[in-house]
Amino acid sequence: MALDFTGIPARIVTDRQIALPASLLAIGAFDGVHRGHQALIRTMVAEARAAQLPAVVWTFDPPPKVHFGRAAQLLPLPEKLSRIAALGPDWIVVASFTAAYARRSPAAFLADLARIGPQQIHVGADFRFGARQQGDVALLAERFPVALAPPTCCAAGETISSSRIRALQAAGQRDEATRLLAPPPALMALGAALLTHDIRHREDDHVWI
């Protein structure tokens, strides 16, 4: 996997630290940053470059399924952020998925997104948001232009997903799981980690533009 850096470090912020007049956006838990996630993010970044707009990846820590105890986390957050940075976004937004965050309404999440002026949002077809997963892609599309990512399949024709990777790991098929995760070479991952600017630990009420 080649790195997609523009030469400018990807800035890592919380969801309370960013406001933009316009952007292109990819949203997801991105647990594992597997080949399907990579394809979604790469498509968004390419379109952002063509439109000369900031490319933003919006993700959650921990992934919602992990928070609710329905799955084990595939990657620790620093590695996840490094792998996302390797795909070339300008911004990586990390929303802390706490119990309070999980109780927020779909409208509150849509208001968060509105602060960065999404001209298009790239998501998977099963994306849900808000308390009790009340928000779905149809509701998201009522507010913003939405591009649904097509499924990414392995050589056998099966859809690549975090759930499938966990199942492969549980069955001892770690080589196949690694192929679906498609991790970058170690030196590339290190380069991505160095070419980020993490400002999450500054004051949350300071909005960056």
N, C-alpha and C positions, 0 to 999 in steps of 0.2 A: 504494500500500500504506500503510495507516494504521499508526502505531506503537502498540504494545500495552503501553506502560510503565505500571507501577503507581505510579510516583513514587519507587521505591526502586531504586538502581543494581543492575544484575546483577553479582554478584561472580564474578570469573574466578579459578579456582584450578587447581592440579594435581590429579591423581588421588590424591595422597598428603596432601592438605590438607583433606579434607572427610569429615565423619561426621555423619549425620542420623538421628534416630529413625524418620523416615518421609518418603517423597517420591514424586512421580511423575517418570518419567524417559523421555527420548528419547535413543537412542544411534545414532550413525552417523558416518561420515567427513564427511558434509555438505559435500563439495567443491563449491563454487559456490553453496551455499545456494539452489538453484533452486526452482522453484514446487512440486515434489514435496516437497522438504525442508521448505519453508515450511509446507505443509499439515500435515505430520506434527508439526512443532514446535508450530504453532498449536493443533492438537487436544489435544496433551498439556498445554499451558499452560492452555487453557480448562478441561480436566478437573481440573487441579491447583487452579485458582481455585475451582471448584465444591466440591471436597473440602477446601478450606482447607489444602492441603499445599504444601510447597515444590516449585516446578517446576525440574527439573534437565535441562540438555542436556549429554550426555557425548560428547566428540569426540576426534579424534586429530590430532596434528601431527608429521610430515606425514601426509596420508591414506595408508593402507597401500599402495594401488596406486602412489602416487608413490614411497614408500620402496623398493618392489621394482622400480622402473624401468619399470612397465607403463603409466604415464600421466603426462602433464604436469599440474601443479597448476593448477586454474582460478582460484583466488584466493589472494593472500598472506594469512597468518594474521590480521593486524590487520583487514583488510577482512572476512574470514570471521566473526571474532568480533563486529564491529560489526553485521553483518547478522543474526547470531543474536540479539544483544542487542535489536535492533529488534522481535523477536517476543515479548519480554516475559518470559523466564525469570528466576527468582531467582538461579540459579547456572549457570555454564558451566564444566564440567570439561574441562581439556585434558590428555590423556595424551600424553607424548612417545613417538612411535612410533620407537624405536631398534631396532638389531639385537637387543639384549638383550630389549627388550619383545616383539619378534616371536617370541622363543623361549619365552615364558611359556606355561604350560599353560592350557587352558580353565578349570580349577578355580581358578587364581590370579585370573583375570579375574572369575569369579563371586564370589570372596571380596571383591574390590574393590567390586563392586556391593552386596554385602550390607551394607557399612558405611554405606550411605545408606538402607537400609530401603525398597527400591522396592515400592510397593503395586501398581504396574503399570508395565510397560516398553513403550514404543512404538518399534517398529523396522520396517524394511523386510523383506520376505519372504526376501531373499537375504543377510541379515546373517550374517556368520561371525566367529569370534573364536578366539584361542588359536593356538599353534604349528601351522603347516601347515593353518590354517583347520579344525581338528578340531571346534571348537564351532559349532553351528548354532542356529536358532531353536527346534528341538525340544528341544535340551539346555537352552537358556535357559529354556524354558517348564517344565522339570522343577523348576526352582528358584524362579521368580518368575512372577506373572501377566503374560502377554504380549498386547499388542494389535498386530496386524499392520496396517501402513498400506496402504490400497488404492492401486493405481497412480494417479498423476495424469497425465492425458492432455492433449495440446495440442488445438487446434481440429480438426486433421486426424485425431484419434483415436489418435495414437501416444503411447506412454508416454514421459514426460519423465525423462531420466536424465543423469548426468554424462557417460557415454560418448557419448550422442547429441549432447550439446552440444559435446563435443570434435570429433566428426565433422563437425558443421556448421561449426565454426570452421575446421577443416582444409580444408573444401570452399569456403571463402570466403563462407559464408552467415552472416555475423556478425550481421545484423539479426535473423534468425530465432533464432540462439543467444541473443541478448540478450533476446528476448521470453520464452524459456524460463527464463532466469536471473531475469527480473523484478526487476532491481535497484531499490532504493528511490530516490526523488529524493535529490539530493546533500545537501540540508539535513537530510533525515530521517536519512540515514546518519551525518552529522556529529553529530546529536543522540544517536543510539545510541552512538556512540563516546564521547561525553562522559558519558553516563549508565551507565558501567561502572566497577567498582572492581576493578582488576587487582592481586591479591595473590600472584601466582605466584612472585614473586622473594623472598618471605620464606622462612624456614626450612621445608624440606620436611617435617620431622618434627613441625611444629605443625599439629594437627588443628583445623579451624574448624567450629563448629556454630552 
